[in-house]
Amino acid sequence: MPELALLGGRRIRNRPYPNWPQGLESDRIRLLEVLESGNWGGYPFPNRLAAEFGERFAAYHGARFGCPVANGTIALVAALQAAGIRFGDEVIVPAYTWEGTAAAVLAVGAIPIFADIDPDTYCLDPEAARRAITPKTRALLPVHLAMRFADMDALVELAVAHDLVLIEDCAHAHGGQYRGRGAGSIGDMGCFSFQSSKLMTAGEGGAVITSRLEYYELLQSLANCGRASLTDCFRRRVVGWNYRISEFQAALLLGQLERLPELNERRAYNAACLTRALAGIDGIRPLPPQPAVTRQAIYGYVFQYRPPDDRVSRDLFVAALEAEGIPCDGRFYEAVYRSDLFPARAEDFPQLAAGRERPLDFRAFHCPVAERAAYREAVWLPHFLLLGQEEDVEDIVRAVAKVLEHREELAAAGERYAGLKALSRAERPRLERHRNY
C-alpha cells in the first residue's frame, strides 16, 4: 500500500487552513456607511476615507506622505512617472519577481534591465545591480520578496553613487521594518499592493509612500487626472490619469491596517517555529535569518528544496506535498525574462529598439540564481498557513518530512509522472478556481 497521498495513500491533513481574506464586523459597518453616504468613488481627491488611510498607512511605515491608488502595478507606474523616468531610460529590476514589476517599467516607456538575486534572500543582488548599470540607467527597483528585504544599505549606497532614483516594491512587505525603518520609507518612494492575496487587501488597490513633497505632489496630480495637488508648493503641471482608489476600498483598508500588527506577529511566531523544525530535515534549507529585518512581514514562507540528487524534481516534490493537504507552490514566480506572462517585444514596445543596432531581446538574459530558484529550488507556502495554531505548523513539517522519507517511492513512480509539467501562470486561471486557497 503506498504511503504518499499523491500515489494513493492517506493525506497528512484534511482540514482547511484559515481563510484569507478575513473581515470583521467593523468592516461591514464601515462599508455600509460608505454605501449609505452615496459617496463611493475617488473624487473629490483624495476622498475622505482615502485621505485618512493614506495618512495613517504612511505614518505606520515612517513616511510623511501616502497616496492610495487603484492597484499595485499602478503604484509602480505612478512612482516611475513621478521620478521622471522617460522613454528609453533603463531601470534595474530583479530577475525573480512578479512580472508586473518589469511591466510597469515598460508602461512608462522605459526598459527593465534584469539583474540576478541573492541566493539567501531571493532579493536583488546589489553587486549584480552594480554590474548592470549603464549610462542610460536612471533607477533601481528592488523588490522585498516573500519574507526578506533587499539589502537596502548597499542599494542606497549604489543609488547615491550613481545618482539613481531608488523605488522600493513593497507588495510583500506591509508593516515590515529594515533596521527600524518601515518598508517603503528607505528609498525615494515605496509602492504597495492590496490585491486579494496580500497581507493587507481590499480585493484590489495600491499605495505609494514617500517623504519628499515634490514626489507626493506629482503623485497626486498623476492620480487625479492632472489636477493640482492639495499643497501645490512646486506648481508642477503634468498630464494625469485616473489612478484613484474608491471609498469602498479605503474603508476595507482602514480595518486591514488596524489588524496588521496582530496578524504579522502571529505569522512571525509561526514562521519561527516552522524554520526551527524544517532546519532539521535533510534536503530542506530554510532561508537564512536576516538580522537587518527588525519587524517581519511574511507574504510567503519560502524554503529551498535541496535534495541529495535529482531523482525527484522540485515540481514533483511540490505536487506530493500539496497532495498531503498543504497548499504550496513551486513555480510561484519565474525568471521574468523567460515567463510567458512577459512576451515583451520591440513591435509592441519601441523603446526596446530605439538607439540600438538590434532590439533588446529579453531571452538573452541569464540570471542563474533566479533560474535555480524559479525552476529547481524555491517552495512557497501562502501566508495564511501561518495564521493558525502550532499544530497547523506541525502538519506542514510532518508533510514535508513524509514526502522526503518516501523519496524512493516517489522516484520509483517518476516514470508515471514523467509528463508532469509545472503549469505556467498563463495556464493557471482555468484551474485556480478549483483550488482551496
C-alpha positions as CSV (number, residue, x, y, z in Angstrom):
1,M,0.0,0.0,0.0
2,P,1.6,3.4,-1.0
3,E,2.3,5.8,1.8
4,L,2.2,9.1,-0.2
5,A,-1.2,10.7,-0.9
6,L,-0.1,11.5,-4.4
7,L,0.2,7.8,-5.1
8,G,-3.0,6.8,-3.3
9,G,-2.0,6.9,0.4
10,R,-3.7,8.8,3.2
11,R,-3.2,12.6,3.4
12,I,-1.5,14.2,6.4
13,R,-4.1,16.9,6.6
14,N,-7.8,17.1,5.6
15,R,-8.8,20.2,7.5
16,P,-8.6,23.6,5.7
17,Y,-6.2,26.3,6.8
18,P,-7.6,29.7,7.9
19,N,-9.4,31.6,5.2
20,W,-8.0,34.7,3.5
21,P,-9.0,37.4,3.2
22,Q,-10.5,37.9,6.7
23,G,-13.1,40.5,7.6
24,L,-14.6,41.8,10.8
25,E,-17.9,43.3,11.8
26,S,-16.3,46.7,11.9
27,D,-15.5,46.3,8.2
28,R,-19.2,45.6,7.4
29,I,-20.2,48.7,9.4
30,R,-17.7,50.9,7.6
31,L,-18.7,49.6,4.2
32,L,-22.4,50.2,5.0
33,E,-21.6,53.8,5.9
34,V,-19.9,54.4,2.6
35,L,-22.8,52.7,0.8
36,E,-25.4,54.8,2.5
37,S,-23.4,58.0,2.0
38,G,-23.6,57.8,-1.7
39,N,-20.0,59.0,-1.8
40,W,-18.4,55.9,-3.3
41,G,-15.7,56.9,-5.6
42,G,-12.2,58.5,-5.5
43,Y,-13.4,62.1,-6.3
44,P,-13.1,64.6,-4.7
45,F,-9.5,63.5,-4.4
46,P,-8.4,62.3,-2.0
47,N,-11.8,61.3,-0.8
48,R,-12.4,61.3,3.0
49,L,-11.5,57.7,3.9
50,A,-8.8,57.5,1.2
51,A,-7.1,60.6,2.7
52,E,-7.3,59.1,6.2
53,F,-5.9,55.8,5.1
54,G,-3.1,57.4,3.1
55,E,-2.0,59.4,6.1
56,R,-2.2,56.5,8.6
57,F,-0.6,54.0,6.3
58,A,2.4,56.3,5.5
59,A,2.8,57.1,9.2
60,Y,2.9,53.4,10.2
61,H,5.8,52.9,7.8
62,G,7.7,56.0,8.8
63,A,7.0,58.1,5.7
64,R,5.5,61.6,5.6
65,F,3.0,61.1,2.7
66,G,0.8,58.3,1.4
67,C,-1.1,58.3,-1.9
68,P,-3.6,55.5,-2.3
69,V,-4.1,54.4,-5.9
70,A,-6.1,51.8,-7.9
71,N,-3.7,48.8,-7.6
72,G,-0.1,47.8,-7.0
73,T,1.0,48.0,-10.7
74,I,-0.4,51.5,-11.0
75,A,1.5,52.4,-7.8
76,L,4.8,51.4,-9.6
77,V,3.8,53.2,-12.8
78,A,2.9,56.4,-10.8
79,A,6.2,56.3,-8.8
80,L,8.2,55.9,-12.0
81,Q,6.4,58.7,-13.7
82,A,6.8,61.0,-10.6
83,A,10.5,60.2,-10.6
84,G,10.8,61.5,-14.2
85,I,11.6,58.1,-15.8
86,R,11.3,58.7,-19.6
87,F,11.3,56.9,-22.9
88,G,14.4,54.7,-23.3
89,D,15.6,55.1,-19.7
90,E,16.8,51.9,-18.1
91,V,15.5,50.7,-14.7
92,I,17.3,47.8,-13.0
93,V,14.8,45.2,-11.6
94,P,15.4,41.7,-10.0
95,A,15.0,38.8,-12.4
96,Y,12.9,36.8,-9.9
97,T,9.7,38.7,-9.1
98,W,6.1,39.2,-10.3
99,E,6.1,40.2,-14.0
100,G,4.2,43.4,-13.1
101,T,7.3,44.9,-11.6
102,A,9.0,44.9,-15.1
103,A,5.8,45.5,-16.9
104,A,5.3,48.8,-15.0
105,V,8.7,49.9,-16.4
106,L,7.6,49.1,-19.9
107,A,4.4,51.0,-19.3
108,V,6.2,54.3,-18.8
109,G,8.3,53.8,-21.9
110,A,11.5,52.7,-20.1
111,I,13.4,49.5,-20.3
112,P,13.7,46.9,-17.5
113,I,17.2,45.5,-17.1
114,F,17.2,42.2,-15.2
115,A,19.8,41.6,-12.5
116,D,20.3,38.4,-10.5
117,I,19.2,37.8,-7.0
118,D,20.9,37.0,-3.7
119,P,20.7,33.2,-3.0
120,D,19.9,33.7,0.7
121,T,17.1,36.3,0.3
122,Y,15.9,35.9,-3.3
123,C,16.0,39.7,-3.5
124,L,18.0,41.9,-5.9
125,D,21.8,41.3,-5.5
126,P,23.5,44.7,-5.2
127,E,26.6,43.5,-6.9
128,A,24.6,42.2,-9.9
129,A,22.7,45.5,-9.9
130,R,26.0,47.4,-10.0
131,R,27.2,45.4,-13.0
132,A,24.0,46.2,-14.8
133,I,24.4,50.0,-14.6
134,T,24.9,51.8,-17.9
135,P,24.9,55.5,-18.9
136,K,21.1,55.0,-19.6
137,T,20.3,53.7,-16.1
138,R,18.0,56.1,-14.1
139,A,16.5,54.0,-11.3
140,L,16.8,50.9,-9.1
141,L,13.6,49.0,-8.4
142,P,14.3,46.3,-5.7
143,V,11.6,44.0,-4.5
144,H,11.2,42.9,-0.9
145,L,10.3,39.4,-1.6
146,A,8.2,36.9,0.3
147,M,9.8,37.2,3.8
148,R,13.1,39.0,3.2
149,F,14.2,42.6,2.4
150,A,16.6,43.6,-0.3
151,D,19.9,44.8,1.0
152,M,18.9,48.4,1.4
153,D,22.2,49.5,2.9
154,A,24.1,48.5,-0.3
155,L,21.4,49.7,-2.6
156,V,21.1,53.1,-1.1
157,E,24.9,53.5,-1.4
158,L,24.7,52.4,-5.0
159,A,21.9,54.8,-5.8
160,V,23.7,57.7,-4.3
161,A,27.0,56.9,-6.0
162,H,25.3,56.8,-9.4
163,D,22.6,59.4,-8.9
164,L,19.8,56.9,-9.3
165,V,16.2,57.1,-8.1
166,L,15.5,54.2,-5.6
167,I,11.9,52.9,-5.7
168,E,11.0,50.0,-3.3
169,D,8.5,47.4,-4.5
170,C,6.9,46.5,-1.1
171,A,4.0,44.4,-2.4
172,H,5.0,41.7,0.1
173,A,6.2,43.8,2.9
174,H,3.3,45.6,4.6
175,G,4.4,46.5,8.1
176,G,7.9,45.2,7.8
177,Q,10.9,47.1,9.0
178,Y,14.6,47.1,8.0
179,R,16.9,48.4,10.7
180,G,14.0,50.1,12.3
181,R,12.7,51.8,9.2
182,G,9.5,50.9,7.6
183,A,9.2,49.2,4.2
184,G,9.0,51.9,1.5
185,S,10.4,54.7,3.6
186,I,14.1,53.9,2.9
187,G,14.3,54.8,-0.8
188,D,12.8,57.7,-2.6
189,M,9.3,56.1,-2.8
190,G,7.8,52.8,-1.8
191,C,5.0,51.0,-3.6
192,F,2.4,48.6,-2.1
193,S,-0.3,46.3,-3.5
194,F,-3.6,45.5,-1.8
195,Q,-4.6,42.7,-4.2
196,S,-6.6,39.8,-2.7
197,S,-3.6,37.6,-1.7
198,K,-1.6,40.4,0.0
199,L,-1.0,40.9,3.7
200,M,-3.5,43.8,3.6
201,T,-6.2,43.6,1.0
202,A,-9.3,45.4,-0.4
203,G,-9.6,43.0,-3.2
204,E,-7.5,45.4,-5.3
205,G,-5.8,48.7,-4.5
206,G,-2.3,50.1,-4.1
207,A,-0.4,53.0,-2.5
208,V,2.8,55.0,-2.9
209,I,4.5,56.4,0.2
210,T,7.3,59.0,0.2
211,S,8.8,61.7,2.5
212,R,9.6,64.0,-0.5
213,L,6.9,66.6,-1.0
214,E,7.8,67.1,-4.7
215,Y,7.1,63.4,-5.4
216,Y,4.0,63.5,-3.4
217,E,2.6,66.4,-5.3
218,L,3.3,64.8,-8.6
219,L,1.8,61.5,-7.5
220,Q,-1.4,63.3,-6.5
221,S,-1.6,65.1,-9.9
222,L,-0.9,61.9,-11.8
223,A,-3.6,60.0,-9.9
224,N,-6.2,62.8,-10.2
225,C,-6.3,63.5,-13.9
226,G,-3.6,66.1,-13.8
227,R,-5.3,68.4,-11.3
228,A,-3.0,70.4,-8.9
229,S,-2.1,68.7,-5.7
230,L,-3.6,69.9,-2.4
231,T,-0.4,71.7,-1.3
232,D,0.9,72.6,-4.8
233,C,4.1,74.1,-3.4
234,F,6.2,73.1,-6.5
235,R,3.5,74.1,-9.0
236,R,4.3,71.2,-11.4
237,R,1.8,70.5,-14.1
238,V,1.6,67.1,-15.8
239,V,-0.8,65.1,-17.9
240,G,-2.6,62.9,-15.5
241,W,-4.7,59.8,-15.4
242,N,-7.4,58.4,-13.1
243,Y,-5.4,56.3,-10.7
244,R,-7.8,57.0,-7.8
245,I,-8.9,54.4,-5.2
246,S,-12.5,54.1,-4.2
247,E,-14.0,54.8,-0.8
248,F,-15.1,51.2,-0.5
249,Q,-11.5,50.1,-0.9
250,A,-10.3,52.7,1.6
251,A,-13.0,51.6,4.1
252,L,-11.7,48.0,4.0
253,L,-8.0,49.1,4.2
254,L,-8.5,51.1,7.3
255,G,-9.7,47.9,9.0
256,Q,-6.9,45.9,7.5
257,L,-4.3,48.4,8.8
258,E,-5.7,48.1,12.3
259,R,-5.3,44.3,12.3
260,L,-1.9,44.2,10.5
261,P,0.3,44.3,13.6
262,E,-1.5,41.4,15.3
263,L,-1.6,39.2,12.2
264,N,2.1,40.0,11.3
265,E,3.1,39.0,14.9
266,R,1.2,35.7,14.6
267,R,2.8,34.9,11.2
268,A,6.3,35.8,12.5
269,Y,5.8,33.5,15.6
270,N,4.6,30.5,13.5
271,A,7.3,31.1,10.9
272,A,10.0,30.9,13.6
273,C,8.5,27.6,14.7
274,L,8.4,26.3,11.1
275,T,12.0,27.4,10.5
276,R,13.3,25.6,13.5
277,A,11.5,22.4,12.5
278,L,12.4,22.4,8.8
279,A,16.1,23.1,9.6
280,G,16.3,19.5,11.0
281,I,15.1,17.9,7.8
282,D,17.7,16.7,5.3
283,G,17.1,18.1,1.8
284,I,15.4,21.3,3.1
285,R,17.1,24.6,3.7
286,P,15.0,27.5,5.2
287,L,16.1,30.9,4.1
288,P,18.8,32.1,6.5
289,P,17.9,34.7,9.0
290,Q,18.4,38.4,8.0
291,P,19.4,40.4,11.1
292,A,18.7,43.7,9.4
293,V,15.0,42.9,9.4
294,T,13.7,44.3,12.7
295,R,10.0,43.7,12.1
296,Q,8.9,40.8,9.9
297,A,6.3,40.8,7.1
298,I,5.8,37.4,5.7
299,Y,3.7,37.3,2.5
300,G,5.0,33.8,1.6
301,Y,7.1,31.4,3.7
302,V,9.8,30.3,1.3
303,F,12.2,27.4,1.8
304,Q,14.7,25.8,-0.5
305,Y,14.4,22.2,-1.8
306,R,17.9,20.8,-2.0
307,P,17.8,17.0,-2.2
308,P,20.9,14.9,-2.5
309,D,20.2,14.0,-6.1
310,D,17.9,15.0,-9.0
311,R,15.7,11.9,-9.0
312,V,12.7,13.8,-7.6
313,S,12.3,17.3,-9.1
314,R,11.1,20.3,-7.1
315,D,7.9,20.3,-9.1
316,L,7.2,16.7,-8.2
317,F,8.1,17.3,-4.6
318,V,5.6,20.2,-4.5
319,A,2.9,18.1,-6.1
320,A,3.4,15.4,-3.5
321,L,3.4,18.0,-0.7
322,E,0.2,19.6,-1.9
323,A,-1.4,16.1,-2.1
324,E,-0.7,15.8,1.6
325,G,-3.1,18.7,2.2
326,I,-0.5,21.5,2.3
327,P,-1.2,24.5,0.0
328,C,2.1,25.3,-1.7
329,D,3.7,26.3,-5.0
330,G,7.0,25.8,-6.7
331,R,6.7,27.9,-9.8
332,F,5.1,30.8,-7.9
333,Y,7.4,33.2,-9.8
334,E,9.6,32.6,-12.9
335,A,12.7,34.3,-14.2
336,V,10.7,37.2,-15.7
337,Y,12.6,37.2,-19.0
338,R,11.6,33.6,-19.5
339,S,8.0,33.9,-18.4
340,D,5.1,33.6,-20.8
341,L,3.4,36.4,-18.9
342,F,6.2,38.7,-20.2
343,P,6.1,38.5,-24.0
344,A,7.7,41.9,-24.5
345,R,9.0,42.5,-28.0
346,A,10.0,45.6,-29.9
347,E,6.9,45.5,-32.1
348,D,4.9,46.4,-29.0
349,F,7.5,48.3,-27.0
350,P,9.5,50.5,-29.4
351,Q,11.9,51.6,-26.6
352,L,13.5,48.2,-26.9
353,A,14.8,49.1,-30.4
354,A,15.4,52.8,-30.1
355,G,19.1,53.7,-30.5
356,R,20.2,50.1,-30.8
357,E,21.6,48.2,-33.7
358,R,19.3,45.3,-32.7
359,P,16.2,45.3,-30.5
360,L,16.8,44.2,-26.9
361,D,16.0,40.5,-26.6
362,F,15.0,39.6,-23.1
363,R,15.6,35.9,-23.9
364,A,19.3,36.7,-24.0
365,F,19.3,37.4,-20.2
366,H,20.7,34.7,-18.0
367,C,20.5,35.0,-14.2
368,P,21.5,31.6,-12.8
369,V,20.4,32.2,-9.2
370,A,17.0,33.4,-10.3
371,E,16.6,30.4,-12.6
372,R,17.6,28.0,-9.9
373,A,15.0,29.5,-7.6
374,A,12.3,29.6,-10.2
375,Y,12.7,26.1,-11.7
376,R,14.5,23.9,-9.2
377,E,14.7,25.2,-5.7
378,A,12.1,27.6,-4.2
379,V,9.0,26.3,-2.4
380,W,6.3,28.8,-1.5
381,L,3.8,28.5,1.3
382,P,1.0,31.1,1.4
383,H,1.0,33.4,4.4
384,F,-2.4,32.2,5.7
385,L,-0.9,28.9,6.6
386,L,0.8,30.8,9.4
387,L,-2.4,32.3,10.8
388,G,-3.4,29.2,12.7
389,Q,-2.0,27.4,15.7
390,E,1.2,25.5,16.3
391,E,-0.5,22.2,15.3
392,D,-1.2,23.7,11.9
393,V,2.6,24.4,11.5
394,E,3.3,20.8,12.7
395,D,1.2,19.4,9.9
396,I,3.4,21.3,7.4
397,V,6.5,19.8,9.0
398,R,5.0,16.3,9.1
399,A,4.1,16.5,5.4
400,V,7.5,17.7,4.3
401,A,9.2,15.0,6.3
402,K,6.8,12.4,4.9
403,V,7.4,13.3,1.3
404,L,11.2,13.2,1.8
405,E,11.1,10.0,3.8
406,H,9.3,8.4,0.8
407,R,11.5,9.9,-1.9
408,E,12.3,6.4,-3.2
409,E,8.6,5.6,-3.6
410,L,8.2,8.9,-5.4
411,A,11.2,8.4,-7.5
412,A,10.1,4.9,-8.5
413,A,6.8,6.3,-9.6
414,G,8.7,9.0,-11.6
415,E,8.0,7.5,-14.9
416,R,4.3,7.7,-14.3
417,Y,4.8,11.4,-13.7
418,A,7.4,11.9,-16.4
419,G,4.9,14.2,-18.2
420,L,4.2,16.2,-15.1
421,K,4.5,19.8,-16.1
422,A,4.5,22.7,-13.7
423,L,1.8,24.9,-15.2
424,S,2.9,28.4,-16.2
425,R,0.9,31.2,-14.7
426,A,-0.6,31.9,-18.1
427,E,-2.1,28.4,-18.0
428,R,-3.4,28.5,-14.4
429,P,-6.6,30.7,-14.4
430,R,-8.8,27.9,-15.6
431,L,-7.6,25.7,-12.6
432,E,-7.1,28.2,-9.8
433,R,-10.8,28.5,-9.0
434,H,-10.8,24.8,-8.2
435,R,-8.1,25.1,-5.5
436,N,-8.9,25.5,-1.8
437,Y,-6.7,28.6,-1.4
